[in-house]
């Protein structure tokens, strides 16, 4: 069963990233190595401490009527 996360804020996007990472049984350090970032930065992303640019982009999309959703597969998928 898939979980659907509606993304309205950077925190929502961070939560989706954390869910996807968890569904793949990856640690933050493993994800950081995979994408070439520090594990500290991955932590900041997952806890919603994102740049204001992302927040502005998400607000623009919402105001234009867009809905952003991310489907997170279950751990069994």
N, CA, C and O atoms as a Tripos MOL2 file, in Angstrom:
@<TRIPOS>MOLECULE
protein
  308   307    77     0     0
PROTEIN
NO_CHARGES

@<TRIPOS>ATOM
      1 N           0.8350   -1.1820    0.0000 N.3       1 UNK1
      2 CA          0.0000    0.0000    0.0000 C.3       1 UNK1
      3 C           0.8780    1.2430    0.0000 C.2       1 UNK1
      4 O           1.8130    1.3470    0.7940 O.2       1 UNK1
      5 N           0.5840    2.1690   -0.8750 N.am      2 UNK2
      6 CA          1.3660    3.3890   -0.9860 C.3       2 UNK2
      7 C           0.8050    4.4610   -0.0760 C.2       2 UNK2
      8 O          -0.4050    4.5520    0.1330 O.2       2 UNK2
      9 N           1.6950    5.2660    0.4580 N.am      3 UNK3
     10 CA          1.3110    6.4350    1.2250 C.3       3 UNK3
     11 C           1.4470    7.6250    0.2940 C.2       3 UNK3
     12 O           2.4170    7.7110   -0.4600 O.2       3 UNK3
     13 N           0.5070    8.5310    0.3330 N.am      4 UNK4
     14 CA          0.5790    9.7340   -0.4770 C.3       4 UNK4
     15 C           0.7870   10.9180    0.4470 C.2       4 UNK4
     16 O           0.0480   11.0990    1.4150 O.2       4 UNK4
     17 N           1.7940   11.7220    0.1450 N.am      5 UNK5
     18 CA          2.0920   12.9100    0.9300 C.3       5 UNK5
     19 C           1.8550   14.1250    0.0510 C.2       5 UNK5
     20 O           2.4380   14.2490   -1.0260 O.2       5 UNK5
     21 N           1.0080   15.0070    0.5110 N.am      6 UNK6
     22 CA          0.7730   16.2620   -0.2110 C.3       6 UNK6
     23 C           1.8430   17.2550    0.2180 C.2       6 UNK6
     24 O           2.0640   17.4590    1.4110 O.2       6 UNK6
     25 N           2.4970   17.8630   -0.7390 N.am      7 UNK7
     26 CA          3.6040   18.7710   -0.4620 C.3       7 UNK7
     27 C           3.1330   20.2120   -0.5940 C.2       7 UNK7
     28 O           2.8650   20.6980   -1.6930 O.2       7 UNK7
     29 N           3.0380   20.8820    0.5430 N.am      8 UNK8
     30 CA          2.7050   22.3060    0.5590 C.3       8 UNK8
     31 C           3.8810   23.1460    1.0370 C.2       8 UNK8
     32 O           3.9810   24.3300    0.7140 O.2       8 UNK8
     33 N           4.7690   22.5250    1.8090 N.am      9 UNK9
     34 CA          5.8880   23.2510    2.4040 C.3       9 UNK9
     35 C           7.1750   22.4380    2.2570 C.2       9 UNK9
     36 O           7.1520   21.2630    1.8920 O.2       9 UNK9
     37 N           8.2700   23.0830    2.5460 N.am     10 UNK10
     38 CA          9.5390   22.3870    2.5590 C.3      10 UNK10
     39 C           9.5580   21.2640    3.5880 C.2      10 UNK10
     40 O          10.1900   20.2290    3.3760 O.2      10 UNK10
     41 N           8.8610   21.4750    4.7040 N.am     11 UNK11
     42 CA          8.7800   20.4300    5.7300 C.3      11 UNK11
     43 C           8.0600   19.1980    5.1920 C.2      11 UNK11
     44 O           8.4500   18.0710    5.4980 O.2      11 UNK11
     45 N           7.0140   19.4020    4.3950 N.am     12 UNK12
     46 CA          6.3040   18.2710    3.7850 C.3      12 UNK12
     47 C           7.2320   17.5020    2.8460 C.2      12 UNK12
     48 O           7.2370   16.2710    2.8390 O.2      12 UNK12
     49 N           8.0090   18.2280    2.0610 N.am     13 UNK13
     50 CA          8.9390   17.5830    1.1420 C.3      13 UNK13
     51 C          10.0100   16.8170    1.9170 C.2      13 UNK13
     52 O          10.3870   15.7090    1.5370 O.2      13 UNK13
     53 N          10.4890   17.4070    2.9890 N.am     14 UNK14
     54 CA         11.4670   16.7190    3.8350 C.3      14 UNK14
     55 C          10.9170   15.4390    4.4260 C.2      14 UNK14
     56 O          11.6160   14.4280    4.5030 O.2      14 UNK14
     57 N           9.6470   15.4870    4.8470 N.am     15 UNK15
     58 CA          9.0010   14.2940    5.4050 C.3      15 UNK15
     59 C           8.8890   13.2120    4.3450 C.2      15 UNK15
     60 O           9.0830   12.0320    4.6360 O.2      15 UNK15
     61 N           8.5800   13.6030    3.1250 N.am     16 UNK16
     62 CA          8.4910   12.6330    2.0270 C.3      16 UNK16
     63 C           9.8520   11.9870    1.7660 C.2      16 UNK16
     64 O           9.9410   10.7780    1.5510 O.2      16 UNK16
     65 N          10.9020   12.7910    1.7860 N.am     17 UNK17
     66 CA         12.2430   12.2510    1.5800 C.3      17 UNK17
     67 C          12.5910   11.2680    2.6970 C.2      17 UNK17
     68 O          13.1520   10.2030    2.4380 O.2      17 UNK17
     69 N          12.2600   11.6220    3.9280 N.am     18 UNK18
     70 CA         12.5240   10.7270    5.0560 C.3      18 UNK18
     71 C          11.7540    9.4150    4.9170 C.2      18 UNK18
     72 O          12.2880    8.3440    5.2060 O.2      18 UNK18
     73 N          10.5050    9.5020    4.4770 N.am     19 UNK19
     74 CA          9.6900    8.2920    4.2870 C.3      19 UNK19
     75 C          10.2670    7.4040    3.1890 C.2      19 UNK19
     76 O          10.3410    6.1850    3.3420 O.2      19 UNK19
     77 N          10.6730    8.0200    2.0850 N.am     20 UNK20
     78 CA         11.2610    7.2500    0.9860 C.3      20 UNK20
     79 C          12.5690    6.5840    1.4160 C.2      20 UNK20
     80 O          12.8250    5.4240    1.0930 O.2      20 UNK20
     81 N          13.3830    7.3280    2.1420 N.am     21 UNK21
     82 CA         14.6500    6.7680    2.6330 C.3      21 UNK21
     83 C          14.3810    5.6020    3.5730 C.2      21 UNK21
     84 O          15.0200    4.5540    3.4810 O.2      21 UNK21
     85 N          13.4360    5.7960    4.4700 N.am     22 UNK22
     86 CA         13.0830    4.7400    5.4310 C.3      22 UNK22
     87 C          12.5160    3.5110    4.7340 C.2      22 UNK22
     88 O          12.8210    2.3810    5.1150 O.2      22 UNK22
     89 N          11.6850    3.7310    3.7040 N.am     23 UNK23
     90 CA         11.1000    2.6110    2.9620 C.3      23 UNK23
     91 C          12.1710    1.7650    2.2840 C.2      23 UNK23
     92 O          11.9620    0.5830    2.0130 O.2      23 UNK23
     93 N          13.3030    2.3700    2.0170 N.am     24 UNK24
     94 CA         14.4190    1.6520    1.3940 C.3      24 UNK24
     95 C          15.4470    1.1760    2.4100 C.2      24 UNK24
     96 O          16.5280    0.7100    2.0480 O.2      24 UNK24
     97 N          15.0950    1.3000    3.6860 N.am     25 UNK25
     98 CA         15.9660    0.8730    4.7970 C.3      25 UNK25
     99 C          17.3550    1.5000    4.7060 C.2      25 UNK25
    100 O          18.3700    0.8420    4.9350 O.2      25 UNK25
    101 N          17.3720    2.7810    4.3690 N.am     26 UNK26
    102 CA         18.6390    3.5080    4.2610 C.3      26 UNK26
    103 C          18.7990    4.4340    5.4480 C.2      26 UNK26
    104 O          17.8240    4.9850    5.9590 O.2      26 UNK26
    105 N          20.0380    4.6020    5.8820 N.am     27 UNK27
    106 CA         20.3370    5.5900    6.9100 C.3      27 UNK27
    107 C          20.5370    6.9460    6.2270 C.2      27 UNK27
    108 O          20.6930    7.0270    5.0090 O.2      27 UNK27
    109 N          20.5310    7.9980    7.0340 N.am     28 UNK28
    110 CA         20.8060    9.3130    6.4680 C.3      28 UNK28
    111 C          22.2150    9.3520    5.8860 C.2      28 UNK28
    112 O          22.4460    9.9850    4.8560 O.2      28 UNK28
    113 N          23.1530    8.6800    6.5390 N.am     29 UNK29
    114 CA         24.5360    8.6520    6.0460 C.3      29 UNK29
    115 C          24.6100    7.9530    4.6860 C.2      29 UNK29
    116 O          25.3400    8.3970    3.8000 O.2      29 UNK29
    117 N          23.8650    6.8710    4.5210 N.am     30 UNK30
    118 CA         23.8680    6.1570    3.2390 C.3      30 UNK30
    119 C          23.2750    7.0190    2.1370 C.2      30 UNK30
    120 O          23.8100    7.0730    1.0300 O.2      30 UNK30
    121 N          22.1710    7.6910    2.4370 N.am     31 UNK31
    122 CA         21.5580    8.5760    1.4430 C.3      31 UNK31
    123 C          22.5010    9.7280    1.1060 C.2      31 UNK31
    124 O          22.6430   10.1040   -0.0570 O.2      31 UNK31
    125 N          23.1410   10.2830    2.1300 N.am     32 UNK32
    126 CA         24.0780   11.3840    1.9030 C.3      32 UNK32
    127 C          25.1950   10.9650    0.9620 C.2      32 UNK32
    128 O          25.5620   11.7110    0.0540 O.2      32 UNK32
    129 N          25.7320    9.7790    1.1780 N.am     33 UNK33
    130 CA         26.7950    9.2860    0.3040 C.3      33 UNK33
    131 C          26.2760    9.0810   -1.1160 C.2      33 UNK33
    132 O          26.9630    9.4050   -2.0840 O.2      33 UNK33
    133 N          25.0630    8.5440   -1.2390 N.am     34 UNK34
    134 CA         24.4740    8.2790   -2.5490 C.3      34 UNK34
    135 C          24.3040    9.5560   -3.3750 C.2      34 UNK34
    136 O          24.5380    9.5570   -4.5840 O.2      34 UNK34
    137 N          23.8960   10.6380   -2.7160 N.am     35 UNK35
    138 CA         23.6090   11.8750   -3.4490 C.3      35 UNK35
    139 C          24.7200   12.9220   -3.3490 C.2      35 UNK35
    140 O          24.6100   14.0010   -3.9310 O.2      35 UNK35
    141 N          25.7800   12.6100   -2.6200 N.am     36 UNK36
    142 CA         26.9110   13.5190   -2.5360 C.3      36 UNK36
    143 C          26.7090   14.7160   -1.6200 C.2      36 UNK36
    144 O          27.2180   15.8040   -1.8860 O.2      36 UNK36
    145 N          25.9670   14.5110   -0.5450 N.am     37 UNK37
    146 CA         25.7520   15.5630    0.4460 C.3      37 UNK37
    147 C          26.2000   15.0570    1.8140 C.2      37 UNK37
    148 O          26.4710   13.8670    1.9720 O.2      37 UNK37
    149 N          26.2780   15.9260    2.7820 N.am     38 UNK38
    150 CA         26.6210   15.4880    4.1340 C.3      38 UNK38
    151 C          25.3690   14.9360    4.8240 C.2      38 UNK38
    152 O          24.2450   15.3100    4.4880 O.2      38 UNK38
    153 N          25.5800   14.0600    5.7730 N.am     39 UNK39
    154 CA         24.4260   13.5210    6.5100 C.3      39 UNK39
    155 C          23.7650   14.6310    7.3280 C.2      39 UNK39
    156 O          22.5610   14.5740    7.5750 O.2      39 UNK39
    157 N          24.5270   15.6330    7.7490 N.am     40 UNK40
    158 CA         23.9600   16.7670    8.4630 C.3      40 UNK40
    159 C          22.9820   17.5290    7.5660 C.2      40 UNK40
    160 O          21.9260   17.9680    8.0230 O.2      40 UNK40
    161 N          23.3360   17.6830    6.2910 N.am     41 UNK41
    162 CA         22.4440   18.3790    5.3600 C.3      41 UNK41
    163 C          21.1870   17.5530    5.0950 C.2      41 UNK41
    164 O          20.0920   18.1070    5.0020 O.2      41 UNK41
    165 N          21.3330   16.2410    4.9730 N.am     42 UNK42
    166 CA         20.1560   15.3630    4.8020 C.3      42 UNK42
    167 C          19.2150   15.5340    5.9950 C.2      42 UNK42
    168 O          17.9970   15.6050    5.8300 O.2      42 UNK42
    169 N          19.7870   15.5980    7.1880 N.am     43 UNK43
    170 CA         18.9720   15.8120    8.3850 C.3      43 UNK43
    171 C          18.2100   17.1290    8.3030 C.2      43 UNK43
    172 O          17.0280   17.1850    8.6420 O.2      43 UNK43
    173 N          18.8750   18.1790    7.8600 N.am     44 UNK44
    174 CA         18.2170   19.4800    7.7200 C.3      44 UNK44
    175 C          17.0760   19.4120    6.7040 C.2      44 UNK44
    176 O          16.0090   19.9850    6.9250 O.2      44 UNK44
    177 N          17.3000   18.7200    5.6040 N.am     45 UNK45
    178 CA         16.2490   18.5680    4.5900 C.3      45 UNK45
    179 C          15.0510   17.8370    5.1770 C.2      45 UNK45
    180 O          13.9100   18.2720    5.0210 O.2      45 UNK45
    181 N          15.3200   16.7170    5.8560 N.am     46 UNK46
    182 CA         14.2290   15.8890    6.3800 C.3      46 UNK46
    183 C          13.4400   16.5580    7.4990 C.2      46 UNK46
    184 O          12.2740   16.2300    7.7150 O.2      46 UNK46
    185 N          14.0600   17.4880    8.2060 N.am     47 UNK47
    186 CA         13.3480   18.1770    9.2840 C.3      47 UNK47
    187 C          12.7460   19.5020    8.8390 C.2      47 UNK47
    188 O          12.2330   20.2640    9.6580 O.2      47 UNK47
    189 N          12.8110   19.7730    7.5320 N.am     48 UNK48
    190 CA         12.1360   20.9430    6.9880 C.3      48 UNK48
    191 C          12.8970   22.2410    7.1010 C.2      48 UNK48
    192 O          12.3260   23.3080    6.8700 O.2      48 UNK48
    193 N          14.1500   22.1840    7.4440 N.am     49 UNK49
    194 CA         14.9560   23.4080    7.5060 C.3      49 UNK49
    195 C          15.5290   23.6500    6.1140 C.2      49 UNK49
    196 O          16.7120   23.4280    5.8580 O.2      49 UNK49
    197 N          14.6590   24.1110    5.2300 N.am     50 UNK50
    198 CA         15.0060   24.2700    3.8190 C.3      50 UNK50
    199 C          15.2140   25.7320    3.4850 C.2      50 UNK50
    200 O          14.9490   26.6210    4.2940 O.2      50 UNK50
    201 N          15.6820   25.9520    2.3090 N.am     51 UNK51
    202 CA         15.9200   27.3280    1.8650 C.3      51 UNK51
    203 C          14.5970   28.0450    1.6140 C.2      51 UNK51
    204 O          13.5750   27.4260    1.3170 O.2      51 UNK51
    205 N          14.6520   29.3500    1.7400 N.am     52 UNK52
    206 CA         13.4410   30.1280    1.4860 C.3      52 UNK52
    207 C          13.0580   30.0850    0.0130 C.2      52 UNK52
    208 O          11.8920   30.2870   -0.3260 O.2      52 UNK52
    209 N          14.0210   29.8260   -0.8660 N.am     53 UNK53
    210 CA         13.7100   29.7310   -2.2970 C.3      53 UNK53
    211 C          12.7020   28.6130   -2.5400 C.2      53 UNK53
    212 O          11.7340   28.7990   -3.2780 O.2      53 UNK53
    213 N          12.9210   27.4630   -1.9270 N.am     54 UNK54
    214 CA         11.9780   26.3480   -2.0870 C.3      54 UNK54
    215 C          10.6040   26.7360   -1.5760 C.2      54 UNK54
    216 O           9.6000   26.4400   -2.2250 O.2      54 UNK54
    217 N          10.5390   27.3860   -0.4400 N.am     55 UNK55
    218 CA          9.2430   27.8060    0.1020 C.3      55 UNK55
    219 C           8.5350   28.7490   -0.8670 C.2      55 UNK55
    220 O           7.3230   28.6450   -1.0550 O.2      55 UNK55
    221 N           9.2720   29.6580   -1.4800 N.am     56 UNK56
    222 CA          8.6780   30.5850   -2.4510 C.3      56 UNK56
    223 C           8.1760   29.8350   -3.6820 C.2      56 UNK56
    224 O           7.0850   30.1130   -4.1810 O.2      56 UNK56
    225 N           8.9630   28.8970   -4.1640 N.am     57 UNK57
    226 CA          8.5480   28.1100   -5.3310 C.3      57 UNK57
    227 C           7.2800   27.3240   -5.0380 C.2      57 UNK57
    228 O           6.3770   27.2670   -5.8720 O.2      57 UNK57
    229 N           7.2070   26.7240   -3.8670 N.am     58 UNK58
    230 CA          6.0090   25.9630   -3.4960 C.3      58 UNK58
    231 C           4.8010   26.8850   -3.3670 C.2      58 UNK58
    232 O           3.6950   26.5140   -3.7600 O.2      58 UNK58
    233 N           4.9990   28.0750   -2.8230 N.am     59 UNK59
    234 CA          3.8930   29.0240   -2.6940 C.3      59 UNK59
    235 C           3.3920   29.4540   -4.0780 C.2      59 UNK59
    236 O           2.1840   29.5470   -4.2940 O.2      59 UNK59
    237 N           4.3100   29.7160   -5.0130 N.am     60 UNK60
    238 CA          3.9240   30.0850   -6.3730 C.3      60 UNK60
    239 C           3.0910   28.9720   -7.0010 C.2      60 UNK60
    240 O           2.0430   29.2280   -7.5950 O.2      60 UNK60
    241 N           3.5610   27.7420   -6.8670 N.am     61 UNK61
    242 CA          2.8210   26.6130   -7.4340 C.3      61 UNK61
    243 C           1.4310   26.4910   -6.8230 C.2      61 UNK61
    244 O           0.4620   26.2580   -7.5450 O.2      61 UNK61
    245 N           1.3170   26.6460   -5.5000 N.am     62 UNK62
    246 CA         -0.0030   26.5800   -4.8420 C.3      62 UNK62
    247 C          -0.9140   27.6710   -5.3650 C.2      62 UNK62
    248 O          -2.0840   27.4200   -5.6540 O.2      62 UNK62
    249 N          -0.3880   28.8820   -5.4910 N.am     63 UNK63
    250 CA         -1.1990   30.0190   -5.9590 C.3      63 UNK63
    251 C          -1.6440   29.8420   -7.4020 C.2      63 UNK63
    252 O          -2.6610   30.3940   -7.8200 O.2      63 UNK63
    253 N          -0.8760   29.0680   -8.1610 N.am     64 UNK64
    254 CA         -1.2490   28.7760   -9.5490 C.3      64 UNK64
    255 C          -2.1950   27.5870   -9.6380 C.2      64 UNK64
    256 O          -2.5750   27.1690  -10.7320 O.2      64 UNK64
    257 N          -2.5730   27.0440   -8.4830 N.am     65 UNK65
    258 CA         -3.5370   25.9530   -8.4550 C.3      65 UNK65
    259 C          -2.9320   24.5670   -8.5550 C.2      65 UNK65
    260 O          -3.6570   23.5820   -8.6940 O.2      65 UNK65
    261 N          -1.6060   24.4780   -8.4850 N.am     66 UNK66
    262 CA         -0.9610   23.1620   -8.5860 C.3      66 UNK66
    263 C          -1.0470   22.4110   -7.2640 C.2      66 UNK66
    264 O          -1.0360   23.0030   -6.1850 O.2      66 UNK66
    265 N          -1.1310   21.1210   -7.3810 N.am     67 UNK67
    266 CA         -1.0720   20.2370   -6.2320 C.3      67 UNK67
    267 C           0.1080   19.3080   -6.4400 C.2      67 UNK67
    268 O           0.2280   18.6580   -7.4780 O.2      67 UNK67
    269 N           0.9650   19.2520   -5.4560 N.am     68 UNK68
    270 CA          2.1370   18.3870   -5.5420 C.3      68 UNK68
    271 C           1.9520   17.2450   -4.5500 C.2      68 UNK68
    272 O           1.7740   17.4680   -3.3530 O.2      68 UNK68
    273 N           1.9980   16.0350   -5.0590 N.am     69 UNK69
    274 CA          1.9090   14.8650   -4.1990 C.3      69 UNK69
    275 C           3.0490   13.9100   -4.5250 C.2      69 UNK69
    276 O           3.5110   13.8250   -5.6630 O.2      69 UNK69
    277 N           3.4810   13.2090   -3.5160 N.am     70 UNK70
    278 CA          4.5290   12.2170   -3.6620 C.3      70 UNK70
    279 C           3.9840   10.9040   -3.1470 C.2      70 UNK70
    280 O           3.4500   10.8410   -2.0400 O.2      70 UNK70
    281 N           4.1140    9.8540   -3.9420 N.am     71 UNK71
    282 CA          3.6920    8.5330   -3.5160 C.3      71 UNK71
    283 C           4.8830    7.8090   -2.9390 C.2      71 UNK71
    284 O           5.9200    7.6720   -3.5890 O.2      71 UNK71
    285 N           4.7300    7.3470   -1.7130 N.am     72 UNK72
    286 CA          5.7900    6.6180   -1.0240 C.3      72 UNK72
    287 C           5.3820    5.1570   -0.9530 C.2      72 UNK72
    288 O           4.3810    4.8290   -0.3160 O.2      72 UNK72
    289 N           6.1360    4.2750   -1.5940 N.am     73 UNK73
    290 CA          5.7810    2.8470   -1.5430 C.3      73 UNK73
    291 C           5.9670    2.3140   -0.1400 C.2      73 UNK73
    292 O           6.8040    2.8010    0.6200 O.2      73 UNK73
    293 N           5.1850    1.3190    0.1900 N.am     74 UNK74
    294 CA          5.3570    0.6780    1.4930 C.3      74 UNK74
    295 C           6.6730   -0.0480    1.5180 C.2      74 UNK74
    296 O           7.2710   -0.2960    0.4710 O.2      74 UNK74
    297 N           7.1350   -0.3960    2.7120 N.am     75 UNK75
    298 CA          8.4150   -1.0910    2.8730 C.3      75 UNK75
    299 C           8.4270   -2.4300    2.1430 C.2      75 UNK75
    300 O           9.4930   -2.9320    1.7860 O.2      75 UNK75
    301 N           7.2630   -3.0040    1.9190 N.am     76 UNK76
    302 CA          7.1630   -4.3130    1.2580 C.3      76 UNK76
    303 C           7.2330   -4.2160   -0.2620 C.2      76 UNK76
    304 O           7.4440   -5.2210   -0.9400 O.2      76 UNK76
    305 N           7.0540   -2.9890   -0.8090 N.am     77 UNK77
    306 CA          7.0450   -2.8160   -2.2800 C.3      77 UNK77
    307 C           8.4140   -2.9350   -2.8640 C.2      77 UNK77
    308 O           8.5790   -2.8160   -4.0780 O.2      77 UNK77
@<TRIPOS>BOND
     1     1     2 1
     2     2     3 1
     3     3     4 2
     4     3     5 am
     5     5     6 1
     6     6     7 1
     7     7     8 2
     8     7     9 am
     9     9    10 1
    10    10    11 1
    11    11    12 2
    12    11    13 am
    13    13    14 1
    14    14    15 1
    15    15    16 2
    16    15    17 am
    17    17    18 1
    18    18    19 1
    19    19    20 2
    20    19    21 am
    21    21    22 1
    22    22    23 1
    23    23    24 2
    24    23    25 am
    25    25    26 1
    26    26    27 1
    27    27    28 2
    28    27    29 am
    29    29    30 1
    30    30    31 1
    31    31    32 2
    32    31    33 am
    33    33    34 1
    34    34    35 1
    35    35    36 2
    36    35    37 am
    37    37    38 1
    38    38    39 1
    39    39    40 2
    40    39    41 am
    41    41    42 1
    42    42    43 1
    43    43    44 2
    44    43    45 am
    45    45    46 1
    46    46    47 1
    47    47    48 2
    48    47    49 am
    49    49    50 1
    50    50    51 1
    51    51    52 2
    52    51    53 am
    53    53    54 1
    54    54    55 1
    55    55    56 2
    56    55    57 am
    57    57    58 1
    58    58    59 1
    59    59    60 2
    60    59    61 am
    61    61    62 1
    62    62    63 1
    63    63    64 2
    64    63    65 am
    65    65    66 1
    66    66    67 1
    67    67    68 2
    68    67    69 am
    69    69    70 1
    70    70    71 1
    71    71    72 2
    72    71    73 am
    73    73    74 1
    74    74    75 1
    75    75    76 2
    76    75    77 am
    77    77    78 1
    78    78    79 1
    79    79    80 2
    80    79    81 am
    81    81    82 1
    82    82    83 1
    83    83    84 2
    84    83    85 am
    85    85    86 1
    86    86    87 1
    87    87    88 2
    88    87    89 am
    89    89    90 1
    90    90    91 1
    91    91    92 2
    92    91    93 am
    93    93    94 1
    94    94    95 1
    95    95    96 2
    96    95    97 am
    97    97    98 1
    98    98    99 1
    99    99   100 2
   100    99   101 am
   101   101   102 1
   102   102   103 1
   103   103   104 2
   104   103   105 am
   105   105   106 1
   106   106   107 1
   107   107   108 2
   108   107   109 am
   109   109   110 1
   110   110   111 1
   111   111   112 2
   112   111   113 am
   113   113   114 1
   114   114   115 1
   115   115   116 2
   116   115   117 am
   117   117   118 1
   118   118   119 1
   119   119   120 2
   120   119   121 am
   121   121   122 1
   122   122   123 1
   123   123   124 2
   124   123   125 am
   125   125   126 1
   126   126   127 1
   127   127   128 2
   128   127   129 am
   129   129   130 1
   130   130   131 1
   131   131   132 2
   132   131   133 am
   133   133   134 1
   134   134   135 1
   135   135   136 2
   136   135   137 am
   137   137   138 1
   138   138   139 1
   139   139   140 2
   140   139   141 am
   141   141   142 1
   142   142   143 1
   143   143   144 2
   144   143   145 am
   145   145   146 1
   146   146   147 1
   147   147   148 2
   148   147   149 am
   149   149   150 1
   150   150   151 1
   151   151   152 2
   152   151   153 am
   153   153   154 1
   154   154   155 1
   155   155   156 2
   156   155   157 am
   157   157   158 1
   158   158   159 1
   159   159   160 2
   160   159   161 am
   161   161   162 1
   162   162   163 1
   163   163   164 2
   164   163   165 am
   165   165   166 1
   166   166   167 1
   167   167   168 2
   168   167   169 am
   169   169   170 1
   170   170   171 1
   171   171   172 2
   172   171   173 am
   173   173   174 1
   174   174   175 1
   175   175   176 2
   176   175   177 am
   177   177   178 1
   178   178   179 1
   179   179   180 2
   180   179   181 am
   181   181   182 1
   182   182   183 1
   183   183   184 2
   184   183   185 am
   185   185   186 1
   186   186   187 1
   187   187   188 2
   188   187   189 am
   189   189   190 1
   190   190   191 1
   191   191   192 2
   192   191   193 am
   193   193   194 1
   194   194   195 1
   195   195   196 2
   196   195   197 am
   197   197   198 1
   198   198   199 1
   199   199   200 2
   200   199   201 am
   201   201   202 1
   202   202   203 1
   203   203   204 2
   204   203   205 am
   205   205   206 1
   206   206   207 1
   207   207   208 2
   208   207   209 am
   209   209   210 1
   210   210   211 1
   211   211   212 2
   212   211   213 am
   213   213   214 1
   214   214   215 1
   215   215   216 2
   216   215   217 am
   217   217   218 1
   218   218   219 1
   219   219   220 2
   220   219   221 am
   221   221   222 1
   222   222   223 1
   223   223   224 2
   224   223   225 am
   225   225   226 1
   226   226   227 1
   227   227   228 2
   228   227   229 am
   229   229   230 1
   230   230   231 1
   231   231   232 2
   232   231   233 am
   233   233   234 1
   234   234   235 1
   235   235   236 2
   236   235   237 am
   237   237   238 1
   238   238   239 1
   239   239   240 2
   240   239   241 am
   241   241   242 1
   242   242   243 1
   243   243   244 2
   244   243   245 am
   245   245   246 1
   246   246   247 1
   247   247   248 2
   248   247   249 am
   249   249   250 1
   250   250   251 1
   251   251   252 2
   252   251   253 am
   253   253   254 1
   254   254   255 1
   255   255   256 2
   256   255   257 am
   257   257   258 1
   258   258   259 1
   259   259   260 2
   260   259   261 am
   261   261   262 1
   262   262   263 1
   263   263   264 2
   264   263   265 am
   265   265   266 1
   266   266   267 1
   267   267   268 2
   268   267   269 am
   269   269   270 1
   270   270   271 1
   271   271   272 2
   272   271   273 am
   273   273   274 1
   274   274   275 1
   275   275   276 2
   276   275   277 am
   277   277   278 1
   278   278   279 1
   279   279   280 2
   280   279   281 am
   281   281   282 1
   282   282   283 1
   283   283   284 2
   284   283   285 am
   285   285   286 1
   286   286   287 1
   287   287   288 2
   288   287   289 am
   289   289   290 1
   290   290   291 1
   291   291   292 2
   292   291   293 am
   293   293   294 1
   294   294   295 1
   295   295   296 2
   296   295   297 am
   297   297   298 1
   298   298   299 1
   299   299   300 2
   300   299   301 am
   301   301   302 1
   302   302   303 1
   303   303   304 2
   304   303   305 am
   305   305   306 1
   306   306   307 1
   307   307   308 2
@<TRIPOS>SUBSTRUCTURE
     1 UNK1         2 RESIDUE 1 A UNK
     2 UNK2         6 RESIDUE 1 A UNK
     3 UNK3        10 RESIDUE 1 A UNK
     4 UNK4        14 RESIDUE 1 A UNK
     5 UNK5        18 RESIDUE 1 A UNK
     6 UNK6        22 RESIDUE 1 A UNK
     7 UNK7        26 RESIDUE 1 A UNK
     8 UNK8        30 RESIDUE 1 A UNK
     9 UNK9        34 RESIDUE 1 A UNK
    10 UNK10       38 RESIDUE 1 A UNK
    11 UNK11       42 RESIDUE 1 A UNK
    12 UNK12       46 RESIDUE 1 A UNK
    13 UNK13       50 RESIDUE 1 A UNK
    14 UNK14       54 RESIDUE 1 A UNK
    15 UNK15       58 RESIDUE 1 A UNK
    16 UNK16       62 RESIDUE 1 A UNK
    17 UNK17       66 RESIDUE 1 A UNK
    18 UNK18       70 RESIDUE 1 A UNK
    19 UNK19       74 RESIDUE 1 A UNK
    20 UNK20       78 RESIDUE 1 A UNK
    21 UNK21       82 RESIDUE 1 A UNK
    22 UNK22       86 RESIDUE 1 A UNK
    23 UNK23       90 RESIDUE 1 A UNK
    24 UNK24       94 RESIDUE 1 A UNK
    25 UNK25       98 RESIDUE 1 A UNK
    26 UNK26      102 RESIDUE 1 A UNK
    27 UNK27      106 RESIDUE 1 A UNK
    28 UNK28      110 RESIDUE 1 A UNK
    29 UNK29      114 RESIDUE 1 A UNK
    30 UNK30      118 RESIDUE 1 A UNK
    31 UNK31      122 RESIDUE 1 A UNK
    32 UNK32      126 RESIDUE 1 A UNK
    33 UNK33      130 RESIDUE 1 A UNK
    34 UNK34      134 RESIDUE 1 A UNK
    35 UNK35      138 RESIDUE 1 A UNK
    36 UNK36      142 RESIDUE 1 A UNK
    37 UNK37      146 RESIDUE 1 A UNK
    38 UNK38      150 RESIDUE 1 A UNK
    39 UNK39      154 RESIDUE 1 A UNK
    40 UNK40      158 RESIDUE 1 A UNK
    41 UNK41      162 RESIDUE 1 A UNK
    42 UNK42      166 RESIDUE 1 A UNK
    43 UNK43      170 RESIDUE 1 A UNK
    44 UNK44      174 RESIDUE 1 A UNK
    45 UNK45      178 RESIDUE 1 A UNK
    46 UNK46      182 RESIDUE 1 A UNK
    47 UNK47      186 RESIDUE 1 A UNK
    48 UNK48      190 RESIDUE 1 A UNK
    49 UNK49      194 RESIDUE 1 A UNK
    50 UNK50      198 RESIDUE 1 A UNK
    51 UNK51      202 RESIDUE 1 A UNK
    52 UNK52      206 RESIDUE 1 A UNK
    53 UNK53      210 RESIDUE 1 A UNK
    54 UNK54      214 RESIDUE 1 A UNK
    55 UNK55      218 RESIDUE 1 A UNK
    56 UNK56      222 RESIDUE 1 A UNK
    57 UNK57      226 RESIDUE 1 A UNK
    58 UNK58      230 RESIDUE 1 A UNK
    59 UNK59      234 RESIDUE 1 A UNK
    60 UNK60      238 RESIDUE 1 A UNK
    61 UNK61      242 RESIDUE 1 A UNK
    62 UNK62      246 RESIDUE 1 A UNK
    63 UNK63      250 RESIDUE 1 A UNK
    64 UNK64      254 RESIDUE 1 A UNK
    65 UNK65      258 RESIDUE 1 A UNK
    66 UNK66      262 RESIDUE 1 A UNK
    67 UNK67      266 RESIDUE 1 A UNK
    68 UNK68      270 RESIDUE 1 A UNK
    69 UNK69      274 RESIDUE 1 A UNK
    70 UNK70      278 RESIDUE 1 A UNK
    71 UNK71      282 RESIDUE 1 A UNK
    72 UNK72      286 RESIDUE 1 A UNK
    73 UNK73      290 RESIDUE 1 A UNK
    74 UNK74      294 RESIDUE 1 A UNK
    75 UNK75      298 RESIDUE 1 A UNK
    76 UNK76      302 RESIDUE 1 A UNK
    77 UNK77      306 RESIDUE 1 A UNK
